[in-house]
């Protein structure tokens, strides 16, 4: 599941979720947009905080797709 979809499903703002994983809201916004690659530690915290609804694989796949898209433009 995409992190943005998780936030919508659980009626959470980026700021609320950022507090839960101990980062600033802009950091979450950049992860969602694909412009920032989170650390492995943060990826794990996101997976734990979402009870596995957003997995490491989901986040890495999104980042790889965004990176490939920018490489092709």
C-alpha positions as a printed NumPy array, in Angstrom:
array([[  0.   ,   0.   ,   0.   ],
       [  1.205,   3.509,  -0.714],
       [  1.918,   5.666,   2.294],
       [ -0.422,   8.353,   0.955],
       [ -3.213,   5.757,   0.724],
       [ -2.511,   4.613,   4.268],
       [ -2.789,   8.178,   5.564],
       [ -6.12 ,   8.66 ,   3.781],
       [ -7.466,   5.309,   4.971],
       [ -6.659,   6.153,   8.586],
       [ -7.559,   9.863,   8.34 ],
       [ -4.057,  10.916,   9.317],
       [ -2.258,  14.052,   8.233],
       [  1.356,  13.981,   7.178],
       [  2.177,  15.924,  10.346],
       [  0.441,  13.407,  12.589],
       [  2.219,  10.507,  10.931],
       [  5.553,  12.324,  11.002],
       [  5.251,  12.649,  14.766],
       [  4.584,   8.915,  15.073],
       [  7.804,   8.044,  13.202],
       [  9.788,  10.924,  14.726],
       [ 10.543,  13.001,  11.619],
       [  9.402,  16.389,  10.325],
       [  6.316,  16.674,   8.106],
       [  8.32 ,  17.866,   5.062],
       [ 10.319,  14.646,   5.267],
       [  7.121,  12.594,   4.95 ],
       [  5.937,  14.803,   2.07 ],
       [  9.211,  14.195,   0.213],
       [  8.974,  10.435,   0.772],
       [  5.428,  10.412,  -0.598],
       [  6.453,  12.47 ,  -3.635],
       [  9.48 ,  10.25 ,  -4.215],
       [ 11.957,  13.102,  -3.973],
       [ 13.574,  11.773,  -0.807],
       [ 14.94 ,   8.339,  -0.067],
       [ 14.382,   7.433,   3.585],
       [ 16.942,   5.557,   5.623],
       [ 16.475,   1.851,   6.225],
       [ 15.77 ,   2.694,   9.874],
       [ 12.937,   5.045,   8.867],
       [ 11.57 ,   2.51 ,   6.384],
       [ 11.389,  -0.012,   9.218],
       [  9.685,   2.501,  11.544],
       [  7.09 ,   3.26 ,   8.849],
       [  6.37 ,  -0.434,   8.358],
       [  6.034,  -0.978,  12.112],
       [  3.876,   2.114,  12.653],
       [  1.519,   1.058,   9.842],
       [  1.292,  -2.498,  11.22 ],
       [  2.692,  -3.792,   7.944],
       [  0.082,  -2.104,   5.749],
       [  2.92 ,  -0.127,   4.161],
       [  5.84 ,  -2.484,   3.674],
       [  9.509,  -1.875,   2.977],
       [  8.91 ,  -3.321,  -0.48 ],
       [  6.048,  -0.87 ,  -1.119],
       [  8.222,   2.108,  -0.216],
       [ 11.264,   0.927,  -2.164],
       [  9.151,   0.118,  -5.228],
       [  7.626,   3.613,  -5.173],
       [ 11.044,   5.247,  -4.881],
       [ 12.469,   3.156,  -7.713],
       [  9.527,   4.026,  -9.984],
       [  9.927,   7.742,  -9.257],
       [ 13.666,   7.566,  -9.884],
       [ 13.234,   5.739, -13.211],
       [ 10.602,   8.264, -14.273],
       [ 12.956,  11.189, -13.645],
       [ 15.834,   9.417, -15.414],
       [ 13.673,   9.009, -18.536],
       [ 12.734,  12.694, -18.734]])
